[in-house]
Structures are given as structure tokens and as C-alpha cells.
Amino acid sequence: MGMWASLDAMWEMPAEKRIFGAVLLFSWTVYLWETFLAQRQRRIYKTTTRVPPELGQIMDSETFEKSRLYQLDKSTFSFWSGLYSEIEGTLILLFGGIPYLWRLSGRFCGFAGFGPEYEITQSLVFLLLATLFSALTGLPWSLYNTFVIEEKHGFNQQTLGFFMKDAVKKFIVTQCILLPVSSLLLYIIKIGGDYFFIYAWLFTLVVSLVLVTIYADYIAPLFDKFTPLPEGKLKQEIEVMAKSIDFPLTKVYVVEGSKRSSHSNAYFYGFFKNKRIVLFDTLLEEYSVLNKDILEESGMEPRKDGEGDSEEIKAKVKNKKQGCKNEEVLAVLGHELGHWKLGHTVKNIIISQMNSFLCFFLFAVLIGRKELFAAFGFYTSQPTLIGLLIIFQFIFSPYNEIL
């Protein structure tokens, strides 16, 4: 009862404008704090121009300089894109963008014969319009990041046509997941009674576990080609390492990441006794498609046995070759499998679900407060989706930053 009383007392303070002002204040405070931290790191990028002594034996000055300049450009981009995002969000709040989009979605529903009583339908239209707006406003930043920064530093492998096709496909797949899941969540909240937050939390838990399970098998292949890692020394070494820590490995895949970027990565997925490892082809020196194009780009074609190759050709291959040797790939995988061995994956799931339950509980406490809706321009109605947006995105902002 003490918690309920203190929450009641807090929200009995002068309402709409104070809540709205607090939201803007917290938002800019969080932004300025993160910008301050980023600027501290940016100073390091500017001033640290030599390889640190600890890395002197394993990194040459040219590689270090390339990395430093890349991180410096990424930091500059992050500053301007973050500033734009913060200004955009502030203007949307100040000029009533959220209630306007809700009314617009209601008009679209009205054209289709759905009245105000079809709140879930209107909520789905609202989500579709909101994500479309976000995708369009974010597109120039994404284009600049890919075709200016990534291109400048030699990472981008995409054409503009491929990029746009990929963006459209991602948007469609996102809507196919987001809209059905959101409609079911809203329905559960509507019919769940006093303990709806428990059912809503259980639903989101199940959805998250299902998505983690099916992502690599059914969603990721819509964008990238997955092939089994061929039999050979690397596969044998991976299987030996997995067996040494009792990691229940069933399959090892190579994903064609080189058609987007020369960045590399590796991860594992699956529950219980059905674990799979995925390696980006750019991680593997032996399988990287990028390596096959190195000599073609230079106009030189060395012999397969390497005999008779000029020193110029050998040096060019050595300097430009992409990917890691087998022992380096094993080191990367050792890091990832170490997370599993130490139980980090399970611990993270438990911590995130405890936090999720707490958030849904607090949402149940706050959703009935009309002044919250009024602060964001909703004076006559309190749509559930808008309540989720207000509380999870704005009211919880300070809590999320501290967490």
C-alpha cells in the first residue's frame, strides 16, 4: 500500500504541463549525458595517434591508424544523427505529432468502415504510419552512413539498388512480425482484467523466445544465404573446441555477409541440445568472397602454386587479404562460447525478463492516470497503445538510462 500511496502522491502534483516538461527535461538530460561520454571518447580518438604499447606486438601502425580514423568518422556521424533524432523527437512532442498521427490513423480506419470502437485496428494503422515515418526520416542517415562513411573506409559492398531493395524487404518483414504481435498484446491487455500485466509479460516472454529460436532458420535466410561450413581442418577444430566445453553443437554455417559489408562477425543460437554456430564469410580468410576479387581488381592473376609471382603481387595479396586465419577464428569463437560456458546468455535472459515484468507492473499502475494522456494531447481518450508508448518510451526514460 505504501508504494501505491507514494505513486498516487507523485501523480497528484500539478499535472499536464509539469509531466510534459519533465519528459522533455529528462530526454535532453539523457542526450547531453550520452553526448558528454561520447565526446570524451572522441578526444581519445583524436589524441591517441600511436599504437598503445600493450598492442605493439600484434598491431601495426597502419592498421591502428585506419581504425582510429574510422572510429573518429563514426563518432562524428553519431553526434549529428543523435542531435537530429533528439530535435526531431522534441518537435514531434511540441507540435502534437503523436495525437495528430492517431487522428490520421482514425481517419484511415473510417474510410475502411472501422469506427472508434475498433481501437486495436486503429492502433495497427498508427504503428504502420509511425514506423513508415521513422524509416523515411532515417533513410538519408542510413544512406550517408553506408555510401559515405562505410564506402570511404572500404567496408561497403552494396549497390544503391541492393540497399533500397534490402530496406524495403526489412520494412515488410518487420511489419509482418510487429503488427500481429502488437494486436495480440493489445488484446491481452484489454481482456486481462486486474492481472493483465502478468499475461502481457508472459506473452512477450514467449514471443521473444520464439523469435530467438526461429530467427536464424526462417528470418535471416530471407536476407542472406546460409551454407554449411565445408568439411576440413577448421570445422574439425571448431567441433573439438565445442566438445571440450560440452557445447551441444549440431551445425556450423557460413553466411554470405560479404554482399553487404566487409565487416565480420560470428554468433551462435538455439536452445537446449540444438546449438548452431554462424560465421560470416568475411571472417574466414579461406572462404571470403572478397579475397577472390583482390587480384581481379588489381589486374594481376598469380599462379595457383604461387611460383613465379612477383614480390609486388605477393605484397598486395598479403596487405589486402580479408578475414582471419583458423586460429584467429577459433579465438573469436572462444569468446562467444565463453559467454555460453559462463552462463551469460541465461543470466541476461533472466535479468531482462525481471526488468520486463517490473515495467509491465508499473505500466499497470500508471495506465489509469488520465493526466499522463492529457500531457501528450489525449484529452478525451486513453488508447492502450498510446499508453504503452508514453510510459515505456518517455516516463521510463530516466529509469532505463540508469539501468
C-alpha positions in Angstrom: 0.0 0.0 0.0 2.9 2.4 0.7 4.1 2.1 -2.9 0.7 2.8 -4.3 0.3 5.7 -2.0 3.6 7.3 -2.9 2.8 6.8 -6.6 -0.6 8.4 -6.1 1.0 11.3 -4.3 3.6 11.8 -7.1 1.0 12.0 -9.8 -1.3 14.3 -7.8 1.2 17.1 -8.4 0.1 19.8 -11.0 -0.4 17.6 -13.9 -0.2 18.0 -17.7 2.4 20.7 -18.2 4.6 19.5 -15.4 4.6 16.0 -16.8 5.3 17.2 -20.3 8.1 19.5 -19.2 9.7 16.7 -17.1 9.6 14.4 -20.1 11.4 17.0 -22.3 13.9 17.8 -19.5 14.7 14.1 -18.9 15.1 13.4 -22.6 17.6 16.2 -23.1 19.4 15.4 -19.9 19.9 11.8 -21.1 21.0 13.0 -24.5 23.5 15.5 -23.1 24.9 12.9 -20.7 25.5 10.4 -23.5 26.9 13.1 -25.7 29.3 14.1 -22.9 30.5 10.5 -22.7 30.9 10.2 -26.5 32.9 13.4 -26.6 35.3 12.1 -24.0 35.9 9.0 -26.2 36.2 11.3 -29.3 39.1 13.1 -27.6 40.8 9.7 -27.2 40.4 9.0 -30.9 41.9 12.4 -31.8 44.9 12.3 -29.4 45.9 8.7 -29.4 47.8 8.6 -32.7 50.2 5.8 -32.0 49.7 2.1 -31.2 49.5 1.6 -27.4 52.5 -0.4 -26.0 50.2 -3.2 -25.0 49.2 -3.8 -28.7 52.6 -3.0 -30.2 53.5 -6.7 -30.9 50.2 -7.6 -32.6 49.0 -4.5 -34.4 50.9 -2.4 -37.0 50.7 1.4 -37.1 48.8 1.4 -40.4 46.0 -0.8 -39.2 45.8 1.2 -36.0 45.5 4.5 -37.9 42.8 3.1 -40.2 40.8 2.0 -37.2 41.3 5.3 -35.4 40.1 7.4 -38.4 37.2 5.1 -38.9 36.1 5.4 -35.3 36.5 9.2 -35.5 34.2 9.4 -38.5 31.7 7.1 -36.9 31.8 9.3 -33.8 31.1 12.5 -35.8 28.2 10.8 -37.6 26.8 9.5 -34.3 26.9 13.1 -32.9 25.0 14.7 -35.8 22.5 11.8 -36.2 21.8 11.8 -32.5 21.3 15.5 -32.4 18.9 15.3 -35.3 17.0 12.5 -33.6 16.7 14.4 -30.4 15.5 17.6 -32.1 13.0 15.6 -34.2 11.6 13.9 -31.1 11.3 17.2 -29.3 9.4 18.9 -32.3 7.1 15.9 -32.5 6.1 16.4 -28.9 5.9 20.2 -29.0 3.7 20.3 -32.1 1.5 17.3 -31.1 2.8 14.8 -33.7 1.6 11.8 -31.7 -2.1 12.8 -31.3 -2.1 14.1 -34.9 -0.9 10.7 -36.2 -3.5 9.0 -34.0 -6.3 11.1 -35.5 -4.9 10.4 -39.0 -4.9 6.7 -38.4 -8.5 7.0 -37.2 -9.5 8.8 -40.5 -7.9 5.9 -42.5 -9.8 3.4 -40.4 -13.0 5.5 -41.0 -12.5 5.3 -44.8 -12.4 1.5 -44.4 -15.6 1.4 -42.4 -14.0 1.0 -38.9 -15.2 3.3 -36.2 -13.6 4.5 -33.0 -14.7 1.3 -31.3 -12.1 -0.6 -33.3 -9.2 0.6 -31.2 -6.8 -2.2 -32.0 -7.3 -1.7 -35.7 -6.6 2.0 -35.4 -3.5 1.1 -33.3 -2.1 -1.1 -36.0 -2.6 1.7 -38.6 -0.9 4.1 -36.2 2.1 1.7 -35.8 2.3 1.3 -39.6 2.4 5.0 -40.2 4.8 5.7 -37.3 7.3 3.0 -38.5 7.0 4.3 -42.1 7.7 7.8 -40.9 10.7 6.6 -38.9 12.0 4.6 -41.9 11.7 7.6 -44.3 13.3 10.1 -41.9 16.1 7.7 -41.1 16.8 6.8 -44.7 19.1 9.7 -45.5 21.2 9.0 -42.4 21.4 5.3 -43.3 22.4 6.2 -46.9 25.1 8.5 -45.7 26.5 6.0 -43.2 26.6 3.3 -45.9 27.7 5.1 -49.0 29.9 7.8 -47.5 31.4 6.6 -44.2 31.5 2.8 -44.9 32.5 3.4 -48.5 35.3 5.8 -47.5 36.8 3.3 -45.2 36.5 0.4 -47.7 33.7 -1.6 -45.8 30.7 -1.1 -48.0 29.9 -3.8 -50.6 26.4 -2.7 -51.5 25.0 -1.0 -54.6 22.3 1.5 -54.2 19.7 -0.8 -55.8 20.6 -3.6 -53.4 20.4 -1.2 -50.5 16.9 0.0 -51.4 15.7 -3.5 -52.1 17.0 -4.6 -48.7 15.4 -1.7 -46.9 12.0 -2.4 -48.4 12.3 -6.1 -47.6 13.3 -5.3 -44.0 10.3 -3.0 -43.6 7.9 -5.6 -44.9 9.3 -8.4 -42.7 9.2 -6.1 -39.7 5.6 -5.2 -40.2 4.7 -8.9 -40.7 6.1 -9.5 -37.2 5.2 -6.3 -35.4 1.6 -5.9 -36.4 0.3 -9.4 -35.4 2.3 -9.4 -32.1 1.1 -5.9 -31.2 -2.5 -6.7 -31.9 -2.3 -9.8 -29.7 -0.6 -7.8 -26.9 -3.2 -5.1 -27.0 -6.0 -7.7 -27.0 -4.4 -9.4 -23.9 -4.2 -6.1 -22.1 -7.8 -5.4 -22.9 -9.2 -8.7 -21.7 -6.7 -9.5 -19.0 -8.5 -7.8 -16.1 -6.6 -6.7 -13.0 -3.7 -9.0 -13.6 -3.3 -8.2 -17.3 0.4 -7.3 -16.7 1.2 -10.9 -15.8 -0.4 -12.2 -19.0 1.2 -9.5 -21.1 4.6 -10.2 -19.7 4.3 -14.0 -20.3 3.2 -13.3 -23.9 6.2 -11.0 -24.6 8.5 -13.7 -23.0 7.1 -16.4 -25.3 7.3 -14.1 -28.3 11.0 -13.2 -27.6 12.0 -16.9 -27.1 10.2 -17.9 -30.3 11.8 -15.1 -32.3 15.3 -16.0 -31.0 14.6 -19.6 -31.9 13.3 -19.1 -35.5 15.4 -16.0 -36.5 18.4 -17.7 -37.9 16.4 -20.5 -39.6 13.5 -18.6 -41.1 14.0 -14.9 -40.9 17.7 -14.3 -41.6 17.7 -16.5 -44.7 15.3 -14.1 -46.3 18.2 -11.6 -46.5 21.3 -13.7 -46.6 22.4 -17.1 -47.9 23.4 -19.7 -45.3 25.6 -22.7 -46.3 27.1 -25.5 -44.1 30.8 -25.0 -43.4 32.6 -27.5 -45.7 34.4 -30.4 -44.1 38.0 -29.6 -43.3 40.5 -28.6 -40.7 38.6 -25.5 -39.5 35.4 -27.4 -38.9 37.2 -30.2 -37.1 38.9 -27.6 -34.8 35.6 -25.9 -34.1 34.0 -29.3 -33.2 36.9 -30.2 -30.9 36.7 -26.8 -29.1 32.9 -27.1 -28.7 33.3 -30.7 -27.3 36.0 -29.6 -24.9 33.4 -27.4 -23.0 30.4 -29.7 -23.7 28.8 -27.2 -26.0 26.0 -29.1 -27.8 27.0 -28.1 -31.3 24.9 -29.6 -34.2 25.7 -27.5 -37.2 28.2 -24.8 -38.4 27.0 -22.4 -41.1 28.7 -19.7 -43.2 26.6 -16.7 -44.0 27.2 -14.5 -47.1 27.8 -11.2 -45.3 30.3 -10.0 -48.0 27.5 -8.8 -50.3 26.7 -6.0 -47.8 30.0 -5.3 -45.9 33.5 -6.4 -45.3 32.9 -6.3 -41.6 33.0 -9.8 -40.0 31.1 -11.4 -37.1 30.2 -14.8 -35.6 27.4 -15.9 -33.3 25.6 -19.0 -32.0 21.9 -19.6 -31.5 19.5 -22.4 -30.4 18.1 -23.8 -27.2 19.0 -26.8 -25.2 20.8 -29.5 -27.1 20.4 -27.9 -30.6 23.1 -25.2 -30.9 24.3 -23.8 -34.2 27.3 -21.6 -35.0 27.2 -19.0 -37.7 30.3 -17.5 -39.2 30.4 -14.6 -41.6 32.3 -15.4 -44.8 34.2 -12.2 -44.3 35.6 -13.7 -41.1 37.1 -16.6 -42.9 40.3 -16.0 -44.9 39.8 -19.2 -46.7 36.2 -18.7 -47.8 35.9 -14.9 -48.1 34.4 -13.9 -51.5 36.3 -10.6 -51.1 39.6 -12.3 -51.4 38.7 -13.8 -54.8 38.2 -10.2 -56.2 41.5 -8.8 -54.8 43.7 -9.8 -57.8 41.0 -9.2 -60.3 40.7 -5.6 -59.2 44.5 -5.1 -59.4 44.6 -6.6 -62.9 47.0 -9.3 -61.8 46.5 -13.0 -61.9 49.0 -15.1 -59.9 49.6 -18.8 -60.5 47.8 -21.1 -58.1 51.1 -22.6 -56.8 52.4 -19.1 -56.1 55.6 -19.8 -58.0 56.8 -17.1 -60.4 54.6 -14.4 -58.7 56.3 -11.0 -58.4 57.0 -9.6 -55.0 54.5 -6.8 -55.8 51.7 -9.4 -56.2 52.6 -11.2 -53.0 52.8 -8.0 -51.0 49.4 -6.8 -52.4 47.7 -10.1 -51.5 49.2 -10.1 -48.0 48.2 -6.5 -47.3 44.6 -6.7 -48.8 43.6 -10.2 -47.9 40.4 -10.2 -45.8 39.4 -12.5 -42.9 41.2 -14.4 -40.2 43.3 -17.5 -40.1 41.9 -20.6 -38.4 43.5 -19.9 -35.0 42.1 -16.4 -35.1 38.6 -17.7 -36.0 38.9 -20.1 -33.0 39.8 -17.2 -30.8 36.7 -15.2 -31.9 34.5 -18.3 -31.3 36.2 -18.9 -28.0 35.0 -15.5 -26.8 31.4 -16.3 -27.9 31.3 -19.8 -26.5 32.8 -18.4 -23.3 29.6 -16.4 -22.8 27.7 -19.7 -23.0 30.0 -21.6 -20.7 29.8 -18.9 -18.0 26.0 -18.8 -18.3 25.9 -15.2 -19.5 23.1 -15.9 -22.0 20.8 -17.4 -19.4 21.7 -14.7 -16.9 20.9 -11.9 -19.4 17.5 -13.5 -20.2 16.6 -13.7 -16.6 17.7 -10.1 -15.8 15.9 -8.8 -18.9 12.7 -10.7 -18.1 12.7 -9.5 -14.4 13.0 -5.9 -15.7 10.3 -6.6 -18.3 7.9 -7.8 -15.5 8.7 -4.8 -13.4 8.0 -2.5 -16.3 4.6 -4.1 -17.1 3.7 -3.9 -13.4 4.5 -0.2 -13.3 2.6 0.2 -16.5 -0.5 -1.4 -14.9 -0.1 1.1 -12.0 0.2 4.2 -14.3 -2.1 3.4 -17.2 -5.2 4.7 -15.4 -3.7 8.2 -14.9 -5.6 10.5 -17.3 -3.1 13.3 -16.8 -0.4 11.2 -18.5 -2.5 11.1 -21.6 -3.5 14.7 -21.3 0.1 15.7 -21.1 0.6 14.3 -24.6 -2.5 15.7 -26.1 -5.0 12.9 -25.5 -7.8 14.7 -23.5 -10.9 12.6 -24.4 -9.5 9.1 -25.0 -6.8 6.9 -23.5 -5.7 4.4 -26.2 -3.8 1.4 -24.8 -1.1 1.6 -27.5 -0.5 5.3 -26.7 -0.3 4.4 -23.0 2.4 1.9 -23.8 4.3 4.5 -25.9 4.1 7.2 -23.3 5.1 5.1 -20.3 7.7 2.8 -21.9 9.4 5.4 -24.1 9.0 8.6 -22.1 8.2 8.0 -18.5 10.7 5.2 -18.1 13.5 7.0 -19.9 15.4 8.0 -16.7 15.0 4.5 -15.2 16.2 2.9 -18.5 19.3 5.2 -18.6 20.2 4.3 -15.0 19.6 0.6 -15.6 
